[in-house]
């Protein structure tokens, strides 16, 4: 197939390019490299060919905005950027299939167990809202143009040199200053980027909206133990929940200067998992376990 991958230089984009290089003709779009060097939020791309499949991973990653300008960037990149991509595709030729990489953030939940695709989209933050808006835009566009539409709602992505909180956790363990809070029992959904990459061409033929996870939802203690063993470091110590709450209370008083506060502590110590049964039953989703991945690989 002739496949366009947006955000091809991002964490997931690189995995997709690696997995699909053989057997397909890939065309890559990103800000800084690839066949099309474009900032989608500010221009409509002029494609020189049509495509069979679009894999739209380009977007502004989840972070906490500090200003109204930063909040607006989520809308500009994730919604307006998607809108401009669709305008470009209308000019060059509508694809047969469209896969959008969304996020479990659209549900707007900070804790919960087994949240599935029927759950209301209740995100209030700028990132989650921008993903909801982009999903709606893509669904309507695909329906209007008779394109098979697939939306993948992803949790924390795992792979080589991961970004965000997982990457920070690995570095902290490596340097010996990571500790679990309250036993590290909170479970979080995670998924391997390489599994998502190999699943895309299969599910793109079917269409639908799917949560993806590894199905185990490891807790922080399990993660920290397996990462520590792989890096030949001592198992991290534990900070009692009482002490953590005291530190969080102090953080509340210090404001933005504090690395942790009561709100962040609540997120760290609460379960948040998502149900991927639909992907398994409808599209044959068979992921690897995140813990087994860490046991097998140096990182």
C-alpha angles and dihedrals in degrees: 000000000000103000130188114205117192118199087027092160095054127098096267094032091060091052091051092050090049094049098043101039093101117064098013138070106240125201114191129208125187140135097261110021145013135066092311119034101196140145098217094199091066105034143033110237120238105215120200093208143023124252139220094211135020118202105192110196098142113117148111109282124236115280137139110264116221099191138035088249091058090048090053091053090069091057093043096049102033100036108021090039090054091046091053091048091054091048089053092050092051088059098045099038134291114263126233094233136025125193119190121195105219131163141243084239087087088078090062094218128143095186138015142108129251098356107185136197093271092065115112118262099242103159114145099174121096095249096048092044092051090053091049090051092048092049091053093047093050094046092052093045094049092048091050093050097037094244122154103247124206125180119190116197107202132195124201110337120226128198144102111337095353120203129230128019095347092053090049090050092053092049092048092052091047091053093043102242102102120111134176121239122227092351095312091261099143112115123217130186115245137171136194115249091219091056091052090049095053092044096055101079091047097050093040089072091055105039129202140113118290141178112217127202139143089257094235101074098204121218124231093258093054091048096047093048096051093043091048092051092049091051092042092240129138117268109267121259124245128242113208117243090238092057091044091053090051090053090046090052090053088048090055089058095046094051122195092359092069120091090213137024137170094279094052090045091054090054093048094051099041128089115242116176135158130213116238096180092117093057091048095048101037103033106020097250108185109171130184120245115260093220092052089050091056091047092054101042139060113226 
